[in-house]
Amino acid sequence: MRYGNQTPSLTVEPTAKGAVDILDGTDAARFAERFGLDLDPWQVALCELWLRRDAKSGKFLAGTWGISVPRQNGKNGTLEAVELYGMVVLKLKFMHTAHEVKTAQKHFRRLKEFFGRKKDDPDARYPELNRLVKEIRNVNGQEAIFLHNPETKKPLGGIEIIARSDGSGRGFTNDVLVIDEAQHLKDEQLEASRPAISAAPSGDPVAIYMGTPPKPSALNDEGVGAAFVRIRNNAVSGESKRAAWMEFGLDVDPNGLTEDELRKLCTDRANWYRVNPALGRRLFEQTLEDELNEMGPRSFFRERLNVWPHAKSYEHKAIDPGAWKALCIPAVLPEWPLAAVGLDMDLSGRLWACVAAHSGENGTHVEVLPENLLAAGQDAAVAWLWERCKRRLPVVMPAESMARVLQAPLLAKGMKVYALNGPEIAQASASLAQGVADKTISHLTDALLQAAIESSERQDGKAGQWRIARAGEANGAPLLALASAHFGSVKWSKRRAGERRGRQSRKAVRA
């Protein structure tokens, strides 16, 4: 009998500075076996990879756990083992999210096979687990299992199971966030659910991502799965030092493959066994033959051979880094007048300021200042802005930004202050991107801003709108200040014929 390969095509281990403890992973597999959940060798290896601890501190080595393997190979079985051990032994609180309600409810039914249908269930398959049940909540959309020590009544772990939406997960506090079907994950959904583990009761928060490669068309058109691609790329590239990632899939670039080459890869049964570890155990060749005939090669390539789209297929950047770099100029001309200032604040409280100047007939020159204007205090920042803008030039910022701490003192001086609402931020983002594409924007060499452009991300909204996302180390603040300044210069700062304010422009840009 032929069996699927048990060695993953890719394993990313978290960085360890000292001794590593993998006993939890081994114990989790053994604990699951006591309750009828026999794991395959690769599943045991995944438990050990995820549950690795620093032997000295006892903390998990990784805060991001991931698995990408073709469907029906057993990733949810591994998760059940981790959740079972985590709830009972490690006393962890899980929030399990899925793309669809039916998937979330299916997982809940599987867990009830271990713990019973209710507290003190006489028909429970495993009475020793049912004894630990404090409450089983069966309300649709609020399914949950909470455990406690029956003697001391002290709480153990638990799990809450929900279907994802743009608002689901808000108000929860858990140790572990599970993102099942992560190929459907949107950034808005991650923004709603990820903070649920920020204040993990265990002090050791973990996010688990599970899924298959997203469809390139959905990535480009709707941003569906973009978060999963980003998290996976950060793990695979080594950018994320605290990631524990396992993957079964062909390492093939799908771009440029002819239909004949694609079909050859899909019909090669050695590839089936290479990336489907359950083949010959729970999956069978006839099933995969039927899938190939019904799906067609391209879908089979992604779904059954787990081939991730090439980088160019899922670029979802707000600004094209190459196009931006090409707009660099050697110097600012003295006759370019200052047009607007854009502000935004990152999560650390650092104020980012961008100046925009009218250049050429329809051009705009932009620069992000290297200094934090608030470093010398609020009064100094207000004085800086007043000196350059007076009551004529606009100061622009996102309405959501904490930079609005300056709005009241600026308005008190009679200055023009604009706080951009959601649709206006989308307009400002699109206007900046279009300016880059039309080559009407210029800038000086700035490594920090180039890095921000290269890590820029789009956040898709309704009716085809998108905006610069709150992402990266500075939470998108440099780019939102940039977009605000550019938008202000185009919308609220008129070009005056013959105007020459070179000294003020240079002072503002280089100060």
C-alpha positions in Angstrom: 0.0 0.0 0.0 1.3 3.4 -0.9 1.0 6.2 1.6 1.3 10.0 1.5 4.6 11.7 2.4 4.9 12.6 6.1 7.8 15.1 5.6 6.5 18.7 4.9 7.8 20.6 2.0 8.5 23.5 4.2 9.0 24.0 8.0 9.8 27.3 9.6 11.0 27.0 13.2 10.9 29.9 15.6 14.2 31.5 16.6 15.5 30.1 19.9 18.3 31.7 21.9 18.7 28.8 24.4 17.4 25.3 25.2 14.0 24.3 23.7 11.3 22.3 25.4 9.1 20.2 23.0 7.4 18.1 25.7 4.0 19.9 25.4 3.8 18.9 21.7 4.6 15.3 22.5 2.2 15.2 25.5 -0.6 16.8 23.4 -0.4 14.0 20.9 -0.5 11.4 23.6 -3.3 13.1 25.4 -5.4 13.2 22.2 -4.7 9.5 21.7 -6.3 8.7 25.1 -9.5 10.1 23.6 -9.5 8.3 20.3 -7.6 10.9 18.2 -4.7 9.1 16.7 -2.4 11.5 14.9 -0.3 10.8 11.8 3.5 11.4 12.2 3.3 14.8 10.5 0.5 15.9 12.8 2.6 14.9 15.9 5.5 16.9 14.4 3.2 19.9 13.9 2.1 19.7 17.6 5.8 19.7 18.6 6.6 22.6 16.3 3.7 24.8 17.5 4.0 24.1 21.2 7.8 24.6 21.6 8.7 26.6 24.6 11.8 28.4 25.8 13.1 26.0 28.4 14.2 28.9 30.7 11.2 31.2 30.6 8.5 28.7 29.8 7.0 31.0 27.1 6.1 29.7 23.7 8.8 30.4 21.2 6.3 31.4 18.5 3.4 33.8 18.7 2.3 32.9 15.2 1.5 29.3 14.3 0.5 28.2 10.8 -0.3 25.2 8.7 -1.0 25.1 5.0 -1.9 21.7 3.6 -4.4 20.5 0.9 -7.9 19.9 2.1 -9.0 16.8 4.0 -5.5 15.9 5.1 -6.1 16.4 8.8 -5.1 19.9 9.8 -8.3 20.2 11.9 -7.5 16.9 13.6 -4.2 18.5 14.7 -6.0 21.6 15.9 -8.4 19.4 17.9 -5.5 17.8 19.7 -3.9 21.2 20.4 -7.2 22.7 21.6 -8.0 19.6 23.8 -4.7 19.7 25.5 -4.6 23.4 25.7 -8.0 23.7 27.4 -7.6 20.8 29.8 -3.9 20.8 30.7 -2.6 24.3 29.8 -5.8 26.0 30.9 -5.8 28.2 27.8 -8.8 30.1 26.5 -9.3 29.8 22.7 -11.4 31.9 20.3 -11.9 29.7 17.2 -13.1 31.6 14.1 -14.1 30.2 10.7 -15.2 31.8 7.5 -18.7 30.2 7.5 -21.2 29.5 10.2 -21.5 25.9 9.1 -17.8 25.3 9.4 -17.7 26.8 12.9 -20.7 24.7 14.0 -19.1 21.6 12.6 -16.0 22.2 14.7 -18.2 22.7 17.8 -19.9 19.4 17.2 -16.5 17.7 17.0 -15.4 19.1 20.3 -18.7 18.0 22.0 -17.8 14.5 21.0 -15.0 14.8 23.6 -16.7 16.8 26.3 -20.4 15.8 25.9 -23.5 17.7 24.9 -24.0 19.4 28.2 -22.7 19.6 31.8 -23.3 16.3 33.6 -24.1 14.5 30.4 -24.9 10.8 31.3 -24.3 9.8 27.6 -20.9 11.5 27.4 -18.4 9.4 25.5 -15.6 10.4 27.9 -16.9 11.0 31.4 -13.5 12.2 32.7 -13.7 15.1 30.3 -17.4 15.8 30.9 -16.6 16.1 34.6 -14.5 19.2 33.8 -17.4 21.0 32.0 -18.7 24.1 33.8 -20.9 25.2 30.9 -21.6 24.2 27.3 -23.3 27.0 25.4 -25.4 25.8 22.4 -26.8 29.2 21.3 -26.3 29.8 17.6 -23.5 32.2 17.0 -22.4 32.0 20.7 -21.3 28.3 20.9 -18.8 27.8 23.7 -17.3 25.3 26.1 -16.0 26.4 29.5 -14.1 24.1 31.9 -13.3 24.1 35.6 -11.8 21.9 38.3 -14.9 20.0 39.7 -13.4 19.9 43.2 -11.9 23.4 43.6 -14.3 25.1 41.1 -11.3 27.0 39.8 -11.5 27.7 36.1 -9.5 25.7 33.5 -9.5 26.6 29.8 -12.3 27.1 27.4 -13.3 27.8 23.8 -15.6 30.2 22.1 -16.5 29.5 18.5 -17.7 32.2 16.0 -18.0 32.8 12.3 -16.0 35.8 11.1 -17.3 39.2 10.1 -15.9 42.7 10.1 -17.0 43.1 13.7 -16.9 39.6 15.2 -14.4 39.1 18.0 -14.7 42.5 19.5 -15.1 42.4 23.2 -13.5 39.0 23.6 -10.4 38.2 25.7 -8.6 35.0 25.0 -5.1 33.4 25.0 -5.3 31.8 21.5 -6.9 33.1 18.3 -7.7 30.4 15.7 -8.2 31.6 12.1 -9.5 28.6 10.2 -10.2 28.9 6.5 -7.6 31.7 6.5 -7.7 31.9 2.6 -10.9 33.8 3.0 -9.6 36.2 5.7 -9.9 40.0 5.1 -7.9 42.6 6.9 -11.1 44.1 8.4 -11.8 40.8 10.0 -8.3 40.4 11.3 -8.5 43.9 12.7 -11.7 43.0 14.6 -10.5 39.7 16.0 -6.7 40.0 16.6 -6.9 42.4 19.6 -8.9 39.6 21.4 -5.5 38.1 22.5 -3.6 41.3 23.1 -4.3 41.0 26.8 -4.1 37.2 27.0 -4.8 36.0 30.5 -1.9 33.6 30.2 0.5 36.4 29.2 1.5 34.4 26.2 -0.8 35.2 23.3 -0.8 33.0 20.1 -2.5 33.3 16.8 -3.1 30.2 14.7 -3.6 30.4 10.9 -4.8 27.5 8.8 -5.8 27.3 5.2 -4.9 26.8 1.5 -3.6 29.3 -1.0 -6.2 32.1 -1.8 -7.4 32.6 -5.4 -5.3 35.3 -7.1 -8.4 36.9 -8.6 -9.9 37.4 -5.2 -6.6 38.8 -3.8 -6.4 41.4 -6.5 -10.0 42.4 -6.8 -11.2 42.1 -3.2 -8.2 41.6 -0.9 -9.7 38.3 0.2 -6.8 36.2 1.7 -4.3 39.1 1.5 -3.8 38.9 5.3 -3.0 35.2 5.1 -0.6 35.7 2.2 1.2 38.5 4.2 1.5 36.4 7.3 2.6 33.4 5.4 5.2 35.4 3.5 6.6 36.9 6.7 7.0 33.4 8.1 8.6 31.9 5.0 10.9 34.8 4.3 12.2 34.8 7.9 11.0 38.3 8.5 8.8 37.0 11.4 11.2 35.6 14.0 8.4 34.2 16.1 6.6 32.1 13.6 6.1 28.3 13.6 5.0 27.3 10.1 4.5 24.0 8.3 3.5 23.5 4.7 2.8 20.7 2.3 2.8 21.9 -1.4 4.7 22.0 -4.6 7.3 24.7 -4.8 6.4 25.7 -8.4 5.9 29.2 -9.9 2.5 29.0 -11.6 3.2 32.1 -13.7 4.1 31.3 -17.2 3.2 27.6 -17.2 1.5 26.4 -20.3 -1.7 24.4 -20.0 0.3 21.3 -21.0 2.9 21.8 -18.4 0.2 22.5 -15.8 -1.7 19.3 -16.7 1.5 17.3 -16.6 2.2 18.4 -13.0 -1.4 17.7 -12.0 -1.5 14.2 -13.5 1.8 13.1 -12.0 0.7 10.9 -9.1 4.1 11.3 -7.4 3.1 14.9 -6.8 -0.2 13.7 -5.2 1.6 11.6 -2.7 4.3 14.2 -2.1 1.9 16.9 -0.8 -1.1 14.9 0.5 0.1 13.2 3.7 -3.3 11.5 4.3 -3.3 9.8 0.8 -3.6 6.1 1.3 -5.0 6.6 4.8 -8.0 8.9 4.7 -7.7 10.0 1.0 -7.6 7.8 -2.0 -6.4 8.1 -5.6 -9.9 7.6 -7.0 -11.0 10.7 -5.1 -8.2 12.8 -6.5 -8.9 11.5 -10.0 -12.5 12.7 -9.7 -11.4 16.1 -8.3 -9.0 16.6 -11.2 -11.7 15.8 -13.8 -14.3 18.0 -12.1 -12.1 20.9 -11.0 -9.9 21.2 -14.0 -6.1 21.5 -13.8 -5.8 25.1 -12.6 -8.0 24.7 -9.6 -6.6 21.3 -8.8 -3.1 22.8 -8.9 -4.1 25.3 -6.2 -6.5 23.2 -4.1 -4.9 19.7 -4.1 -1.2 20.5 -4.8 -1.3 23.5 -2.6 0.6 25.8 -4.9 0.8 29.4 -3.7 0.5 32.2 -6.2 3.7 33.9 -7.3 4.5 37.2 -5.6 3.4 39.2 -8.6 0.0 37.6 -8.4 -0.8 38.9 -5.0 0.8 42.3 -4.9 -1.7 44.4 -3.0 0.4 47.4 -2.3 -1.1 50.9 -2.0 1.8 52.4 -4.0 4.0 50.8 -6.6 7.5 50.8 -5.1 9.3 50.8 -8.4 7.2 53.6 -9.8 7.7 55.6 -6.7 11.5 55.2 -6.8 11.5 56.4 -10.4 10.1 59.7 -9.3 13.1 60.7 -7.2 14.8 64.0 -8.1 18.2 65.4 -7.1 17.0 68.7 -5.7 14.1 71.0 -4.9 13.7 74.1 -7.1 13.6 77.4 -5.1 10.5 78.7 -6.9 8.2 75.8 -5.7 5.8 77.2 -3.2 4.7 75.3 -0.1 1.1 74.1 -0.7 0.0 71.9 2.3 1.1 70.0 5.3 -0.2 66.5 6.1 -0.1 64.9 9.6 -0.6 61.5 11.2 0.4 59.8 14.4 1.6 56.2 14.8 0.8 53.9 17.8 3.9 55.1 19.7 2.7 58.7 19.7 5.2 59.8 17.1 3.8 62.6 14.9 4.6 62.2 11.2 4.5 65.4 9.1 4.7 65.6 5.3 5.1 68.9 3.3 3.7 69.3 -0.2 4.8 72.0 -2.6 3.5 73.0 -6.0 6.0 72.0 -8.7 5.9 72.6 -12.4 2.6 73.1 -14.2 0.6 70.4 -12.5 3.1 68.7 -10.3 3.4 68.2 -6.6 6.7 67.7 -4.7 6.3 65.8 -1.3 8.7 65.0 1.5 8.1 63.4 4.9 10.1 65.2 7.7 12.5 63.0 9.6 11.8 64.8 12.9 8.9 64.2 15.3 7.3 67.7 15.5 5.8 66.8 18.9 9.2 65.9 20.4 9.6 69.5 21.7 6.0 69.7 22.9 2.6 70.7 21.5 3.3 74.4 21.6 6.4 73.9 19.5 4.6 71.8 16.9 1.8 74.5 16.6 4.4 77.2 16.2 6.2 75.2 13.5 2.9 74.8 11.5 1.8 78.4 12.1 5.1 79.8 10.8 4.8 77.9 7.5 1.0 77.8 6.9 -0.4 80.8 8.6 -4.2 81.2 7.8 -3.7 80.4 4.1 -2.3 76.9 3.6 -4.2 73.7 4.7 -3.1 71.3 7.4 -4.7 67.9 6.7 -4.9 64.7 8.7 -7.1 61.6 9.0 -10.1 62.2 11.2 -9.3 58.8 13.0 -5.8 60.0 13.8 -4.5 61.0 17.2 -2.8 63.9 15.4 -6.1 65.7 15.9 -4.7 66.6 19.3 -3.3 69.6 17.4 -6.6 70.5 15.7 -8.1 72.7 18.4 -5.0 74.9 19.0 -4.5 75.3 15.2 -8.2 76.3 14.7 -7.9 78.7 17.6 -5.2 80.5 15.6 -7.6 80.7 12.6 -5.7 78.1 10.6 -7.2 75.9 7.9 -7.5 72.4 9.3 -9.1 69.5 7.5 -9.9 66.1 9.1 -10.5 63.5 6.4 -13.4 61.1 6.9 -13.4 57.6 5.6 -14.4 58.3 2.0 -12.0 61.3 1.9 -9.1 59.1 3.0 -10.0 56.7 0.2 -9.9 59.6 -2.2 -6.6 60.8 -0.8 -5.1 57.3 -1.1 -6.3 56.9 -4.7 -5.2 60.4 -5.6 -1.7 59.7 -4.4 -1.5 56.4 -6.3 -2.8 58.0 -9.4 -0.3 60.8 -9.1 2.5 58.3 -8.9 1.1 56.5 -11.9 0.8 59.8 -13.9 4.3 60.9 -12.8 3.0 64.2 -11.5 4.7 63.6 -8.1 8.4 64.1 -7.2 10.4 63.5 -4.0 14.0 63.4 -2.8 15.9 60.3 -1.8 14.5 59.1 1.5 15.3 55.5 2.6 12.7 55.6 5.4 9.9 56.7 3.1 11.0 54.2 0.4 10.7 51.4 3.0 7.3 52.6 4.0 6.2 52.5 0.3 7.6 49.0 -0.2 5.6 47.7 2.8 2.5 49.7 2.0 -0.8 47.8 1.9 -4.3 48.5 0.7 -7.4 48.1 2.8 -10.4 47.4 0.6 -13.7 49.0 1.4 -17.2 49.1 -0.1 -18.2 50.0 -3.6 -14.7 49.3 -5.0 -13.0 51.9 -2.7 -9.7 51.3 -1.0 -7.4 53.2 1.3 -3.8 53.0 2.6 -3.9 50.4 5.4 -2.9 50.8 9.0 -0.1 48.3 8.7 3.6 48.0 9.3 5.9 49.3 12.1 4.6 52.8 11.9 1.0 51.7 11.4 0.8 53.4 8.0 1.3 56.8 9.5 4.1 58.1 7.1 2.0 57.2 4.1 -1.2 58.6 5.5 0.6 61.9 6.3 1.9 61.8 2.7 -1.5 61.2 1.2 -3.0 63.9 3.4 -0.5 66.5 2.3 -0.9 65.6 -1.4 -4.7 65.7 -1.2 -4.5 69.0 0.6 -2.3 70.5 -2.1 -4.6 69.4 -4.9 -8.0 70.1 -3.3 -7.5 73.1 -1.0 -4.3 74.9 -2.1 -4.6 77.0 -5.2 -1.8 77.5 -7.6 -1.1 81.2 -8.0 0.3 82.5 -11.2 3.8 84.0 -10.8 3.9 83.1 -7.1 7.5 82.7 -5.8 7.9 81.6 -2.3 11.2 79.7 -2.7 12.7 80.5 0.7 9.6 79.4 2.6 9.2 76.2 0.5 12.8 75.2 1.0 12.7 76.0 4.7 9.5 73.9 5.1 10.8 71.0 3.1 14.2 70.8 4.7 13.4 71.9 8.3 
